Structures are given as structure tokens and as C-alpha cells.
Amino acid sequence: MAQTTMIGGERVQAIRGAPRWIDQRLGLDELSYDVPRHANNILYVLGGITLVGILTLIASGIYLAQYYNPDPASARDSVVFIVSTVKLGAFVRSFHFWMANLVIITAMLHLVRVFVTGSYRAPREATWLTGVLLLFLLFGFAFTGTVLKWDQEGYEALGHNQDVGKLLGSAGAWFTSSFTRSVPILTRLYIAHISILPALLTLVVLAHLFLIKHHGISGLPGHEPERTDDTDTTRAIREEGASPFSAHIRLMVGFGLMLAAAAAALTLVMAAPLGQAIVQGEEITKPTWIFVVLYPFENWFGIRALLWAPIIVALALAAVPFIDRARSSSLRQRWPLLLLGLVVALAYTAFIIYGKVAPHGQHLM
């Protein structure tokens, strides 16, 4: 009996020691380094929430890719097949759609938080730049995903894509049907959606995460290093106390799962849109809210606005760490830049609303 008890005790010890064994083999204990306690505030977890959302998009996208046909003659019919016939197809497609929208929202909120708290300041300029690039890659996913529906909205979005490509001349040939006659442009955009963009996203995410680990999570606004051998991260840990990064990861996953639950709830309330079959002729659709902000500029300046507006926005965002000359990340010292950011945010919202209510224009060449 005593031996049986000992054997049972050894089994319990082995079971309890399993997580430690896994940690040692996979190096997961490296994630237990200290971060400031304020890192567990939801505002500082938005980037992690976005990452978890991206992982769910990859999972749902893999499922949808098994049934989608990127041939222009069959693309829309394959979407109808997914929705009407594939087991859980309608749910997964709508979940993918809503999660994509929510991920872009959390990514934009994360950018706003970094801007407001001045977390882009030296030495984190490269972290900011990779974050801006990630946001634009997410826009690329949203655009190609819109085209892949191959309904009227997707067809007109592709028409705008090709017109912008023509403005670039030979440099924009890839974005047009003239690039090659062997593969339809819809198929090439599908390849971009499932391979090129994910590969770029993975590389930039890894660079972004490395820079965050290298420089540490930024301190609260105005909490600059007190000594030359100090950092805002170490000062924040000294003043607030430390929290293991593993706890930060648990919050990321927890809030990320809540985001997935929100996407699932939206899925049950409203299915992802699928417009009418393609009818060539006049433009009859408007872009989704993500891109409708460009609609007023397209009305005013024509198709060239779709080329120059994103370039101007990208350059402006990239310049932020280099034009902020305040001595501190304090909100009080940076109020002119923050005021400008507020004006831009209000203008962005106003352009979305205007784009939604503005009359339809004929922009395609």
C-alpha cells in the first residue's frame, strides 16, 4: 500500500512538473521577464489584442480557402456555395468579415494610444514605423478581401485598383490585367491575400515584436529616464512595481478571445454582405467604411486621389517621431501635436460620414 501511494505521488509530481518541463524545452520561461504594471492596462494591450485577432483571421481564412475558387467565372458562385452549402461556411465567412473589421479598429486604436502617449519617441522610432507599416498591410488585406467576393462592389474596387496601377505606368503593371495574360488579376490578388501579404505581415510583426522586447514597453507620458544608464521602462518598473510579461500575454489572449466573441455575436446578428452579381457599366456601389474616407477626395480630384492620399497619409505618419521636438513625452509639452492629431481624427470621421452620404460619382476611367 505504501508503494502504491508513492507511485501515485510520483505521478502527481510528474503531472505538476509537466508545465515546467515544457517551459524548459521550448524556452517559454523567457517570457517571464518584467514589464511595468501599467502594461496590463487595456490601452497597452491593444496591440496584443490585434495580434490575437490576426491569428483567428488566419484560422478562419484557411477554412474558407478550402472552398473558394479564384477563377473570375466561378469566384462569386464559390462564395455562394460557402454560404449555402459548406458546413459552418456562412458562420465562418461572416466571422472572418467582422473580425477583419474589428482588427482594423483595434489596430487604429493602438496607433492612437501610441501617438497620445508619445511612445514613438526615441529610441522607438523604428517600432512606430513598423507599426504604421502593419496598419497599411491590414488595409491591403481588407482591399483584396473585398475584391475576392467578386460581387459588384468587389468588381468596382478592382477597377479602381487597375486605374491606380495605370497612373503608375510600368511601375504599376502588377496591379493591372496587362501584367500577364496567363493568370487573371483576380487570381493574382487571391495569391496576394493568402501568401504575399501574410508573408510580409509575418516579417513585419516579428520585427515589431523584437523592437518592443529590445526597447521595453514605454513608460507613462512624461516619465523620462532620470539617469543616462536608465530607461523609461526601468523607471516605470521602479516606481510602479513589476509584472511578469507572461501575465501580459494572458491578458492579450483573454481580451483577444473577447474580441472573437464580439465578432461571433455580430455574425449571429448580421451576415457578411455579398452584393449582386457583376453588371458592367455605371458605378453603383461605394467602398466599405475602411476606404470610404477616400470617396470625397475621389469626387473632388478624381482617381489620382486614390494614389496620392494614402501616400501623403503614410508619409505624415512616418514623420511623426521626427517632427516631435518636445523635450518630454508629457501631454502638456506636446499639446500642439496632440491638438493637430485631434483635428485629423475629427476630419477623418467627418470624411467617412461625408463619403457615406455623398452622391455617387463616376470615377472609373
C-alpha positions as CSV (number, residue, x, y, z in Angstrom):
1,M,0.0,0.0,0.0
2,A,2.8,2.3,0.8
3,Q,4.4,1.6,-2.5
4,T,1.2,2.3,-4.3
5,T,0.9,5.6,-2.5
6,M,4.5,6.5,-3.5
7,I,3.8,5.6,-7.1
8,G,0.7,7.8,-7.1
9,G,2.6,10.6,-5.5
10,E,5.3,10.4,-8.2
11,R,2.6,10.5,-10.9
12,V,1.1,13.7,-9.3
13,Q,4.6,15.2,-9.2
14,A,5.2,14.3,-12.8
15,I,1.9,15.9,-13.9
16,R,2.6,19.0,-11.9
17,G,6.1,19.2,-13.3
18,A,4.9,18.9,-16.9
19,P,4.4,22.7,-17.5
20,R,7.9,23.3,-16.1
21,W,9.3,20.6,-18.4
22,I,7.6,22.2,-21.4
23,D,8.9,25.7,-20.4
24,Q,12.5,24.5,-20.2
25,R,12.3,22.7,-23.6
26,L,10.5,25.5,-25.5
27,G,12.1,28.4,-23.7
28,L,8.8,29.7,-22.6
29,D,10.3,30.8,-19.3
30,E,12.0,33.6,-21.3
31,L,8.6,35.3,-21.5
32,S,8.6,35.8,-17.7
33,Y,10.7,39.0,-17.9
34,D,9.4,42.0,-16.0
35,V,7.3,44.8,-17.5
36,P,5.8,47.9,-15.8
37,R,2.4,47.3,-14.1
38,H,0.7,49.8,-16.4
39,A,1.5,47.5,-19.3
40,N,-1.5,45.5,-18.1
41,N,-3.9,48.4,-18.7
42,I,-6.2,47.5,-21.7
43,L,-4.9,50.6,-23.6
44,Y,-1.4,49.0,-23.6
45,V,-2.8,45.6,-24.6
46,L,-4.5,46.8,-27.8
47,G,-1.5,45.7,-29.9
48,G,-1.7,42.2,-28.4
49,I,-5.4,42.0,-28.9
50,T,-4.9,42.9,-32.6
51,L,-2.3,40.1,-32.9
52,V,-4.7,37.5,-31.4
53,G,-7.4,38.8,-33.8
54,I,-5.0,38.3,-36.7
55,L,-4.4,34.7,-35.6
56,T,-8.1,34.0,-35.7
57,L,-8.3,35.6,-39.1
58,I,-5.6,33.2,-40.3
59,A,-7.5,30.2,-38.9
60,S,-10.9,31.2,-40.5
61,G,-9.2,32.2,-43.7
62,I,-7.6,28.8,-44.1
63,Y,-11.0,27.2,-43.7
64,L,-12.6,29.5,-46.3
65,A,-9.7,28.9,-48.7
66,Q,-10.6,25.2,-49.0
67,Y,-13.8,26.1,-50.8
68,Y,-13.0,29.4,-52.6
69,N,-12.3,29.4,-56.3
70,P,-10.3,32.4,-57.5
71,D,-11.4,31.9,-61.2
72,P,-13.4,35.0,-62.3
73,A,-16.0,32.7,-63.8
74,S,-16.6,30.9,-60.6
75,A,-15.5,33.1,-57.7
76,R,-18.8,34.6,-56.7
77,D,-20.5,31.2,-57.1
78,S,-18.0,29.6,-54.8
79,V,-18.8,32.3,-52.2
80,V,-22.5,31.4,-52.6
81,F,-21.5,27.7,-52.2
82,I,-19.6,28.5,-49.0
83,V,-22.6,30.4,-47.5
84,S,-25.3,28.0,-48.6
85,T,-23.7,24.5,-48.6
86,V,-20.4,24.3,-46.7
87,K,-20.8,23.2,-43.1
88,L,-20.4,26.3,-40.9
89,G,-19.5,28.2,-44.1
90,A,-21.9,31.1,-43.5
91,F,-20.7,31.5,-39.9
92,V,-17.0,31.3,-40.7
93,R,-17.3,33.7,-43.6
94,S,-19.2,36.3,-41.5
95,F,-16.9,35.8,-38.6
96,H,-13.9,36.4,-40.9
97,F,-15.6,39.6,-42.2
98,W,-16.5,41.0,-38.8
99,M,-13.1,40.1,-37.2
100,A,-11.3,41.8,-40.0
101,N,-13.2,45.0,-39.3
102,L,-12.6,44.7,-35.5
103,V,-8.9,44.0,-36.0
104,I,-8.5,47.2,-38.1
105,I,-10.4,49.1,-35.4
106,T,-8.1,47.8,-32.6
107,A,-5.0,48.4,-34.7
108,M,-6.1,52.1,-35.3
109,L,-6.9,52.5,-31.6
110,H,-3.5,51.1,-30.8
111,L,-1.9,53.6,-33.1
112,V,-3.8,56.4,-31.4
113,R,-2.7,55.3,-28.0
114,V,0.9,55.2,-29.0
115,F,0.5,58.7,-30.6
116,V,-1.1,60.2,-27.5
117,T,1.3,58.7,-25.0
118,G,4.3,59.6,-27.2
119,S,5.6,56.0,-27.2
120,Y,7.0,56.6,-30.7
121,R,9.8,58.9,-29.3
122,A,13.5,58.0,-29.3
123,P,14.6,55.3,-29.2
124,R,11.3,53.7,-30.5
125,E,11.1,55.4,-33.9
126,A,11.6,52.1,-35.8
127,T,8.9,50.5,-33.6
128,W,6.5,53.2,-34.7
129,L,7.4,52.8,-38.4
130,T,6.9,49.0,-38.3
131,G,3.5,49.6,-36.6
132,V,2.5,52.0,-39.4
133,L,3.5,49.5,-42.0
134,L,1.5,46.8,-40.2
135,L,-1.6,49.0,-40.4
136,F,-1.2,49.6,-44.1
137,L,-0.7,45.8,-44.6
138,L,-4.1,45.3,-42.8
139,F,-5.6,47.8,-45.3
140,G,-4.1,45.7,-48.1
141,F,-5.8,42.6,-46.6
142,A,-9.1,44.5,-46.4
143,F,-8.9,45.6,-50.0
144,T,-8.0,42.3,-51.5
145,G,-10.7,40.6,-49.4
146,T,-13.3,43.0,-50.8
147,V,-12.3,42.1,-54.3
148,L,-12.4,38.4,-53.7
149,K,-16.1,38.5,-53.1
150,W,-16.4,39.2,-56.8
151,D,-19.7,40.9,-56.5
152,Q,-20.4,44.4,-57.8
153,E,-18.5,46.1,-55.0
154,G,-15.5,43.8,-55.5
155,Y,-15.6,44.3,-59.3
156,E,-15.6,48.1,-58.9
157,A,-12.9,48.0,-56.3
158,L,-10.8,46.1,-58.7
159,G,-11.5,48.7,-61.4
160,H,-10.2,51.4,-59.1
161,N,-7.1,49.2,-58.4
162,Q,-6.3,48.9,-62.1
163,D,-6.8,52.6,-62.8
164,V,-4.4,53.5,-60.0
165,G,-1.9,51.0,-61.5
166,K,-2.2,52.7,-64.8
167,L,-1.3,56.0,-63.2
168,L,2.0,54.5,-62.1
169,G,2.9,53.4,-65.6
170,S,5.2,50.4,-65.9
171,A,5.8,50.5,-62.2
172,G,2.1,49.8,-61.6
173,A,1.7,47.0,-64.2
174,W,1.3,44.3,-61.5
175,F,-1.9,46.0,-60.4
176,T,-3.4,45.7,-63.8
177,S,-4.6,42.9,-66.1
178,S,-1.9,43.7,-68.6
179,F,0.8,42.3,-66.3
180,T,0.2,38.8,-67.7
181,R,-2.5,37.1,-69.7
182,S,-1.7,33.6,-68.3
183,V,-3.3,34.4,-64.8
184,P,-6.4,36.5,-64.2
185,I,-5.8,39.5,-62.0
186,L,-8.4,38.2,-59.5
187,T,-6.3,35.0,-59.1
188,R,-3.2,37.1,-58.5
189,L,-5.0,39.2,-55.9
190,Y,-6.1,36.0,-54.2
191,I,-2.4,34.8,-54.2
192,A,-1.5,38.2,-52.6
193,H,-4.2,37.8,-50.0
194,I,-3.2,34.3,-48.9
195,S,0.6,34.3,-49.4
196,I,2.3,37.6,-50.3
197,L,0.5,39.8,-47.7
198,P,0.7,37.1,-44.9
199,A,4.5,36.6,-45.6
200,L,5.1,40.4,-45.3
201,L,2.8,40.7,-42.3
202,T,4.7,37.9,-40.5
203,L,8.1,39.5,-41.2
204,V,6.9,43.0,-40.0
205,V,5.2,41.5,-36.9
206,L,8.4,39.7,-35.9
207,A,10.4,42.9,-36.4
208,H,7.8,44.9,-34.4
209,L,7.8,42.4,-31.5
210,F,11.6,42.3,-31.5
211,L,11.8,46.0,-31.2
212,I,9.2,46.1,-28.4
213,K,11.3,43.4,-26.5
214,H,14.5,45.3,-27.2
215,H,13.4,48.8,-26.1
216,G,10.8,47.7,-23.5
217,I,7.3,48.8,-23.0
218,S,7.2,52.6,-22.9
219,G,6.7,54.4,-19.6
220,L,3.7,56.6,-18.9
221,P,3.7,60.1,-20.6
222,G,6.3,62.4,-19.0
223,H,8.2,59.7,-17.2
224,E,11.5,60.1,-18.8
225,P,14.7,58.4,-17.6
226,E,16.4,60.1,-14.6
227,R,19.9,58.8,-15.3
228,T,21.9,58.2,-18.5
229,D,22.0,54.5,-17.8
230,D,18.3,54.3,-17.1
231,T,15.3,53.9,-19.4
232,D,11.7,54.9,-19.1
233,T,10.8,51.2,-18.7
234,T,13.2,50.6,-15.8
235,R,12.0,53.8,-14.1
236,A,8.4,52.8,-14.5
237,I,9.2,49.4,-13.0
238,R,10.9,51.1,-10.1
239,E,8.0,53.5,-9.5
240,E,5.0,51.2,-10.2
241,G,6.4,47.8,-9.5
242,A,6.9,44.9,-11.9
243,S,4.6,42.4,-13.6
244,P,5.7,39.3,-15.5
245,F,5.3,39.5,-19.2
246,S,3.5,36.2,-19.1
247,A,0.7,37.9,-17.2
248,H,0.6,40.5,-20.0
249,I,0.3,37.7,-22.6
250,R,-2.6,36.1,-20.6
251,L,-4.4,39.5,-20.8
252,M,-3.7,39.7,-24.5
253,V,-5.2,36.3,-25.1
254,G,-8.1,36.9,-22.8
255,F,-9.1,40.2,-24.4
256,G,-8.4,38.7,-27.8
257,L,-10.9,35.9,-27.1
258,M,-13.4,38.6,-26.0
259,L,-12.8,40.3,-29.4
260,A,-13.5,36.9,-31.1
261,A,-16.7,36.6,-29.0
262,A,-17.8,40.1,-30.2
263,A,-17.1,39.0,-33.8
264,A,-19.2,35.9,-33.3
265,A,-22.0,37.9,-31.8
266,L,-22.0,40.3,-34.7
267,T,-22.0,37.2,-37.0
268,L,-25.2,35.9,-35.4
269,V,-26.8,39.3,-35.8
270,M,-25.8,40.3,-39.3
271,A,-24.3,38.2,-42.0
272,A,-21.3,39.4,-44.0
273,P,-22.5,41.3,-47.1
274,L,-22.5,39.7,-50.6
275,G,-23.7,42.1,-53.3
276,Q,-25.3,41.5,-56.6
277,A,-23.6,39.7,-59.5
278,I,-21.4,41.9,-61.6
279,V,-23.1,44.3,-64.0
280,Q,-20.7,46.3,-66.2
281,G,-21.5,49.9,-66.7
282,E,-22.0,52.7,-64.3
283,E,-20.6,52.6,-60.7
284,I,-23.4,51.7,-58.3
285,T,-21.5,50.9,-55.1
286,K,-19.5,52.7,-52.5
287,P,-16.5,51.2,-50.7
288,T,-16.7,49.9,-47.1
289,W,-16.1,52.3,-44.2
290,I,-12.4,51.5,-44.2
291,F,-12.0,53.1,-47.6
292,V,-15.0,55.4,-48.0
293,V,-12.9,58.1,-46.3
294,L,-11.2,58.4,-49.7
295,Y,-14.5,58.8,-51.6
296,P,-14.9,62.6,-51.1
297,F,-11.3,63.2,-52.4
298,E,-12.1,61.0,-55.4
299,N,-15.1,63.1,-56.1
300,W,-13.1,66.3,-55.9
301,F,-9.8,65.2,-57.5
302,G,-10.6,62.1,-59.5
303,I,-8.9,58.7,-59.4
304,R,-5.5,60.3,-58.6
305,A,-6.7,60.9,-55.1
306,L,-6.6,57.1,-54.5
307,L,-2.9,57.2,-55.3
308,W,-1.7,60.4,-53.5
309,A,-4.0,60.5,-50.4
310,P,-2.6,57.2,-49.0
311,I,1.0,58.2,-49.8
312,I,0.5,61.6,-48.1
313,V,-1.0,59.9,-45.0
314,A,1.7,57.3,-44.9
315,L,4.5,59.9,-45.1
316,A,2.8,62.1,-42.4
317,L,2.5,59.1,-40.0
318,A,6.1,58.1,-40.7
319,A,7.3,61.7,-40.0
320,V,5.6,61.9,-36.5
321,P,8.6,60.7,-34.5
322,F,10.9,63.1,-36.3
323,I,8.8,66.2,-36.0
324,D,8.0,65.9,-32.3
325,R,10.7,68.1,-30.9
326,A,9.3,68.4,-27.4
327,R,11.7,67.6,-24.6
328,S,9.4,65.3,-22.9
329,S,6.5,62.9,-23.7
330,S,4.4,64.9,-21.3
331,L,0.9,65.7,-22.7
332,R,1.3,69.3,-21.6
333,Q,4.5,69.8,-23.5
334,R,3.2,68.1,-26.6
335,W,-0.2,69.8,-26.7
336,P,0.3,71.4,-30.2
337,L,0.9,68.0,-31.8
338,L,-1.9,66.4,-29.9
339,L,-4.3,69.2,-30.9
340,L,-3.3,68.6,-34.6
341,G,-3.9,64.8,-34.0
342,L,-7.4,65.6,-32.7
343,V,-8.2,67.8,-35.7
344,V,-7.0,65.0,-38.0
345,A,-9.2,62.4,-36.2
346,L,-12.3,64.6,-36.4
347,A,-11.6,65.3,-40.1
348,Y,-11.2,61.6,-40.7
349,T,-14.6,60.9,-39.0
350,A,-16.2,63.7,-41.0
351,F,-14.8,62.4,-44.3
352,I,-16.2,58.9,-43.5
353,I,-19.7,60.4,-42.9
354,Y,-19.5,62.6,-45.9
355,G,-18.4,59.7,-48.1
356,K,-21.4,57.7,-46.9
357,V,-23.9,60.4,-47.7
358,A,-22.3,61.9,-50.8
359,P,-23.9,61.2,-54.1
360,H,-22.5,58.5,-56.3
361,G,-19.8,59.7,-58.7
362,Q,-18.4,58.1,-61.8
363,H,-14.7,57.7,-61.3
364,L,-13.5,54.7,-63.3
365,M,-11.6,55.5,-66.5
